[in-house]
Amino acid sequence: MAGKEIRKVYCFMIEADRLQIYLASSQRGAVRVGLFLDKGPDCISYFKRTYPDNALVEDKEMNYPLLVAVESALAGGPVSKGIRLDIKHTPFQMKAWQGIRAIPFGETKTYGEVADMAGCPGGARAIGQAMHRNPLPLIFPCHRVVTAKGLGGFGGGLELKKYLLNREKPLSNSL
């Protein structure tokens, strides 16, 4: 009986202002983006928790397409829709994630509005679950999705969500 195939995951960390951004890609495409305010663990340790059975290698070159996409997202530019992905998702999750790419830089939409955009009226909770499972924040800007009464949740914590939203506002107002 053959053993389980070990997948190689290439990781790399960049910094932007107070953000530490962890990138992970495989031979097939972008795998994950992790975000920390100020100081997080080292890159290999961070991804080892998510991918304990994978070989982890620090490598900027393998993450170059993801790096370019993240830098563009941070600057308010377009994120290439052609970026190759290597993520697990349901068709609904991908529809929701692709839909939030239409939220302009510096703006927000409610979970209900995103549900309507995804053709799922009344599906705000389902959208919330899809946002919670988003492996590529910034590529799919889930921080721009809020509740009708406030910020809502965020996998990286509300302080990080506030930071990302506030970081976009001055840039979008200066255009």
N, C-alpha and C positions, 0 to 999 in steps of 0.2 A: 504494500500500500504506500503510495507516494505521500510525502509530507506536505504540509501546507506551504504554499508559495509565499515567500517573504517579499512584500512589495517595498520598493525603495521610495522614500518620501524625502524630497529635498527641501530644506528650510533655510530661511534667511530673515534677518531682522533689520528694519530701518527705523529711523527716528524722524519725527516731524513735530516741531514745537514740543509739547509735553507728551506726545504720543510715542509709544513704542509699538511698532506694527510688525507682527510676525506673519511671514508668508510661507506657505507650503504648497508645493507642486509635485506631481509625479510625471512620468514620461508621457502620460496621456493628457495632462492639463492641470489647471488650478484646483487645489484640494481644499485649502482653508486659509482664512485670514483671522488672526487673533489681535486684539487691541488691548493696550494697557495705558493708563495714565501714569506718567512719571516713571515708574520702575516696575518691570515685571521680571519673571525668571529668565534664565538664558533660553535661547531658542530651542535647543535640543530638549531640555527639560520640559518646556511648555508642550511641545508636540508629543513627547513620550507618553504623557497622560492620555492623549486622545488616540494615539497610534502605538500602543505598547508592543504589538506584534510585527511592526514594520521596521526596516532598516532606515535609520534617520541619518542624513548627511547634510552638513551645512554647505549650501551652494547658491551663489548669486545668479549664475548664468541660467540654471534651470528655472529660476523664478523670474527671469527677465520680463516675459510677457505680463505676468501678474504684477510685478513691480511697476511697470509702465502704466498699467490700468489703475493701480492704487494711487500713484502720483497724480494721474490725470483727475481721478475722483476727488482727491484732496484739494486740487486747484480749481475745481468747479468745471472742469472740462468733460467731454464725453468719455465714457468707458466703452471701449470696443465691444460691440455685441458679438464679434467673432472670436473672442478669447476662448480658448479650449478649456473645458471644464472636466474634472474628474470627481464629481460629487454624487452622493446618493440623494435621491429626491423622488417625490411622487409627482405626477403630472400637475396636480393642483398647486403644490409648493412651487414648482418651476413657473407656473402661470402667475402666481402671486409675486414671486421674486422678480420676474421679468417686468411685471406691471409697475413695481415701485421704482424702476429705472426711469419712468416717465415723470416722477415727482421732481420738479426743478430744484436745482441747487439753492439752498437757503430757504426752502419752503417745506411745509408739512402737509400731510393728509391724514385723516382719521382712519382707524381700522375699518369703519363702515364705508368710507369713501373708497378705500382700496378694495374692499369686498365688491362694491358695485363695479369698479374698474375691471375686476377679474371675472365679472359675470356671475357673482355669487351674492346677490342681495340678501341682507340679513346674516351674512357669514363673517361678521367682525371677529368672533371668537376663533373661527378657523384661520382667518388671516393672522391673528395673534399667534397661533400655534406655528404657522408657517414662518413668521418672523423669528420666533424663538429658535427655530431649527436652521436658520440661515447660516451656512458655513462660510459665507463670503461677504461679511459686512463691508461697506464702502463700495464694493462691486455691485451688490444689491443693497442700496442704502436704507436699511430697515430702521435706522435712527430717525428717519424722517416720518415715520408712522407713529401717530400719537392717538390717545383716546379723545373722545369728544369733550372731556372735562379736564384734561391735563396731559402729562407726558406719557403715562402708561409705563410699561416695563421695558427692560433692555437687558440682554444677556450679560453685557459687561458692566451693568450697574447704572443707576440713574445719573451719577456724577459724570460718567463717561458720555452718556447720551446728551446731557446738558452741554458738556464741553463741545461735542461734535456739532450740535445745532448752533451754539454760539459762535463757533469757529467759522461756520458758513455765513452767518448773517452779515458781518462787516464786508466780506468779499462780495456777496451778492448785491449789497446796497451801493457798492462803489462802481458797479458796472454802468 
